[in-house]
Amino acid sequence: MTMTDLSDGRAAKRAAIRKACNSTKPTVPADQVLALLDADLTRIQAAIDALPTPRPTD
């Protein structure tokens, strides 16, 4: 997977969410939008968990 692929994927997610938010009759089902947000949350949590534990400063 390249950075372009990641960029395109994020752009597609943002477009789908924007389209759903701006429509009075969304073409993107709410469960699909929630699944996208859940996937993003999982990815962000994994990145946070991978951060090194801060060392105490004296």
Stockholm file with secondary structure:
# STOCKHOLM 1.0

chainA/1-58         MTMTDLSDGRAAKRAAIRKACNSTKPTVPADQVLALLDADLTRIQAAIDALPTPRPTD
#=GR chainA/1-58 SS CCHHHHHHHHHHHHHHHHHHHHCSSCSSCHHHHHHHHHHHHHHHHHHHHTSCCCCCCC
#=GC SS_cons        CCHHHHHHHHHHHHHHHHHHHHCSSCSSCHHHHHHHHHHHHHHHHHHHHTSCCCCCCC
//
